[in-house]
Amino acid sequence: MNYSVLVVDDYERWRRRVAAEIDKSARWRVIAALEDGVDAVREAKARRPDVILLDIGLRTLNGVEAARRILADDPSARILFLTGQSSPEIAEAALATGAAGYLLKPEAGRSLLLALESVAAG
């Protein structure tokens, strides 16, 4: 089975790198790579991806608020935060939205596809 993923990160080079890594897998396809939470909310509603990969530090609408809005619209949405924010308080706030996971960017190299699989599986 193929899974769709929406990648949302405000840092373009990182966003492209993550999207390229995901696209190497036959099981995953990136349906959009966005830079802002407002766009994430809109695209999540329009495209209904299997997993939304969401950074916290976004410009107009931060990832935590974007997750709240996405999940209010679609409680079955699966969100995996991929962020550099290692603060326990921020992680707690992010997961309190109902997101399915929280992965630190330094761990993404060896854990991203596994984390995506885990979130997609519920």
C-alpha positions as YAML, in Angstrom:
chain: A
units: angstrom
residues:
- id: 1
  name: MET
  ca: [0.00, 0.00, 0.00]
- id: 2
  name: ASN
  ca: [1.19, 3.51, -0.79]
- id: 3
  name: TYR
  ca: [0.81, 6.30, 1.73]
- id: 4
  name: SER
  ca: [0.59, 10.03, 1.07]
- id: 5
  name: VAL
  ca: [2.40, 12.57, 3.21]
- id: 6
  name: LEU
  ca: [2.13, 16.33, 3.50]
- id: 7
  name: VAL
  ca: [5.46, 17.93, 4.52]
- id: 8
  name: VAL
  ca: [5.28, 21.29, 6.31]
- id: 9
  name: ASP
  ca: [8.46, 23.11, 7.34]
- id: 10
  name: ASP
  ca: [9.45, 26.77, 6.94]
- id: 11
  name: TYR
  ca: [13.10, 26.01, 6.12]
- id: 12
  name: GLU
  ca: [13.20, 25.30, 2.40]
- id: 13
  name: ARG
  ca: [16.42, 23.25, 2.25]
- id: 14
  name: TRP
  ca: [15.25, 20.99, 5.08]
- id: 15
  name: ARG
  ca: [11.79, 20.66, 3.54]
- id: 16
  name: ARG
  ca: [13.31, 19.60, 0.20]
- id: 17
  name: ARG
  ca: [15.71, 17.18, 1.89]
- id: 18
  name: VAL
  ca: [12.95, 15.50, 3.90]
- id: 19
  name: ALA
  ca: [10.67, 15.28, 0.87]
- id: 20
  name: ALA
  ca: [13.49, 13.72, -1.19]
- id: 21
  name: GLU
  ca: [14.18, 11.15, 1.54]
- id: 22
  name: ILE
  ca: [10.53, 10.21, 1.79]
- id: 23
  name: ASP
  ca: [10.20, 9.92, -1.97]
- id: 24
  name: LYS
  ca: [13.01, 7.34, -2.03]
- id: 25
  name: SER
  ca: [10.63, 4.90, -0.39]
- id: 26
  name: ALA
  ca: [8.26, 2.99, -2.64]
- id: 27
  name: ARG
  ca: [5.61, 3.09, 0.11]
- id: 28
  name: TRP
  ca: [5.46, 6.87, 0.48]
- id: 29
  name: ARG
  ca: [4.72, 9.78, -1.82]
- id: 30
  name: VAL
  ca: [4.92, 13.45, -0.91]
- id: 31
  name: ILE
  ca: [1.76, 15.14, -2.16]
- id: 32
  name: ALA
  ca: [2.86, 18.66, -1.17]
- id: 33
  name: ALA
  ca: [5.71, 20.41, 0.60]
- id: 34
  name: LEU
  ca: [4.59, 23.61, 2.29]
- id: 35
  name: GLU
  ca: [6.14, 26.32, 4.42]
- id: 36
  name: ASP
  ca: [3.34, 27.62, 6.61]
- id: 37
  name: GLY
  ca: [0.65, 26.38, 8.97]
- id: 38
  name: VAL
  ca: [-2.14, 28.24, 7.18]
- id: 39
  name: ASP
  ca: [-1.29, 26.35, 3.99]
- id: 40
  name: ALA
  ca: [-1.06, 23.10, 5.97]
- id: 41
  name: VAL
  ca: [-4.58, 23.50, 7.33]
- id: 42
  name: ARG
  ca: [-5.96, 24.24, 3.86]
- id: 43
  name: GLU
  ca: [-4.10, 21.41, 2.11]
- id: 44
  name: ALA
  ca: [-4.84, 18.86, 4.84]
- id: 45
  name: LYS
  ca: [-8.54, 19.56, 4.40]
- id: 46
  name: ALA
  ca: [-8.38, 19.43, 0.60]
- id: 47
  name: ARG
  ca: [-6.08, 16.41, 0.17]
- id: 48
  name: ARG
  ca: [-6.60, 14.29, 3.30]
- id: 49
  name: PRO
  ca: [-3.04, 12.86, 3.40]
- id: 50
  name: ASP
  ca: [-2.30, 9.67, 5.31]
- id: 51
  name: VAL
  ca: [0.28, 11.51, 7.46]
- id: 52
  name: ILE
  ca: [1.04, 15.19, 7.98]
- id: 53
  name: LEU
  ca: [4.69, 15.86, 8.84]
- id: 54
  name: LEU
  ca: [4.60, 19.17, 10.69]
- id: 55
  name: ASP
  ca: [7.26, 21.47, 12.12]
- id: 56
  name: ILE
  ca: [6.44, 23.62, 15.13]
- id: 57
  name: GLY
  ca: [8.25, 26.86, 14.28]
- id: 58
  name: LEU
  ca: [6.23, 28.04, 11.30]
- id: 59
  name: ARG
  ca: [5.83, 31.70, 10.38]
- id: 60
  name: THR
  ca: [2.19, 32.76, 10.13]
- id: 61
  name: LEU
  ca: [0.54, 29.92, 12.04]
- id: 62
  name: ASN
  ca: [2.75, 27.72, 14.22]
- id: 63
  name: GLY
  ca: [2.60, 23.94, 13.99]
- id: 64
  name: VAL
  ca: [0.81, 23.43, 17.30]
- id: 65
  name: GLU
  ca: [-2.06, 25.70, 16.28]
- id: 66
  name: ALA
  ca: [-2.10, 24.22, 12.77]
- id: 67
  name: ALA
  ca: [-2.40, 20.74, 14.31]
- id: 68
  name: ARG
  ca: [-5.29, 21.90, 16.49]
- id: 69
  name: ARG
  ca: [-7.15, 23.25, 13.47]
- id: 70
  name: ILE
  ca: [-6.42, 20.21, 11.29]
- id: 71
  name: LEU
  ca: [-7.60, 17.82, 13.99]
- id: 72
  name: ALA
  ca: [-10.70, 19.92, 14.74]
- id: 73
  name: ASP
  ca: [-11.66, 19.56, 11.09]
- id: 74
  name: ASP
  ca: [-10.63, 15.90, 10.81]
- id: 75
  name: PRO
  ca: [-10.12, 14.07, 14.12]
- id: 76
  name: SER
  ca: [-8.76, 11.05, 12.23]
- id: 77
  name: ALA
  ca: [-5.86, 13.05, 10.74]
- id: 78
  name: ARG
  ca: [-2.47, 11.60, 11.64]
- id: 79
  name: ILE
  ca: [0.13, 14.21, 12.51]
- id: 80
  name: LEU
  ca: [3.80, 13.58, 13.17]
- id: 81
  name: PHE
  ca: [5.72, 16.57, 14.47]
- id: 82
  name: LEU
  ca: [9.25, 16.76, 13.05]
- id: 83
  name: THR
  ca: [11.00, 19.60, 14.80]
- id: 84
  name: GLY
  ca: [14.16, 20.91, 16.38]
- id: 85
  name: GLN
  ca: [12.22, 21.86, 19.53]
- id: 86
  name: SER
  ca: [13.53, 19.56, 22.25]
- id: 87
  name: SER
  ca: [11.80, 21.28, 25.17]
- id: 88
  name: PRO
  ca: [9.60, 18.84, 27.12]
- id: 89
  name: GLU
  ca: [6.97, 21.55, 27.53]
- id: 90
  name: ILE
  ca: [6.75, 22.15, 23.79]
- id: 91
  name: ALA
  ca: [6.62, 18.42, 23.07]
- id: 92
  name: GLU
  ca: [3.86, 18.05, 25.64]
- id: 93
  name: ALA
  ca: [1.85, 20.91, 24.10]
- id: 94
  name: ALA
  ca: [2.31, 19.45, 20.63]
- id: 95
  name: LEU
  ca: [1.18, 15.99, 21.65]
- id: 96
  name: ALA
  ca: [-1.74, 17.46, 23.62]
- id: 97
  name: THR
  ca: [-3.24, 18.52, 20.28]
- id: 98
  name: GLY
  ca: [-3.89, 14.87, 19.51]
- id: 99
  name: ALA
  ca: [-0.88, 14.44, 17.25]
- id: 100
  name: ALA
  ca: [0.31, 10.86, 16.84]
- id: 101
  name: GLY
  ca: [4.03, 11.45, 17.27]
- id: 102
  name: TYR
  ca: [6.94, 13.77, 17.94]
- id: 103
  name: LEU
  ca: [10.36, 13.30, 16.33]
- id: 104
  name: LEU
  ca: [13.40, 15.53, 16.71]
- id: 105
  name: LYS
  ca: [15.11, 16.55, 13.48]
- id: 106
  name: PRO
  ca: [18.50, 15.11, 14.50]
- id: 107
  name: GLU
  ca: [16.81, 11.68, 14.76]
- id: 108
  name: ALA
  ca: [15.12, 11.95, 11.35]
- id: 109
  name: GLY
  ca: [17.99, 10.41, 9.41]
- id: 110
  name: ARG
  ca: [17.61, 7.00, 10.93]
- id: 111
  name: SER
  ca: [14.06, 7.11, 12.27]
- id: 112
  name: LEU
  ca: [11.86, 9.10, 9.88]
- id: 113
  name: LEU
  ca: [10.43, 6.28, 7.77]
- id: 114
  name: LEU
  ca: [9.89, 4.12, 10.82]
- id: 115
  name: ALA
  ca: [8.08, 6.98, 12.55]
- id: 116
  name: LEU
  ca: [5.93, 7.58, 9.47]
- id: 117
  name: GLU
  ca: [5.05, 3.89, 9.32]
- id: 118
  name: SER
  ca: [4.15, 3.85, 13.01]
- id: 119
  name: VAL
  ca: [1.92, 6.92, 12.70]
- id: 120
  name: ALA
  ca: [0.23, 5.59, 9.56]
- id: 121
  name: ALA
  ca: [-0.47, 2.30, 11.31]
- id: 122
  name: GLY
  ca: [-2.13, 4.15, 14.17]
...
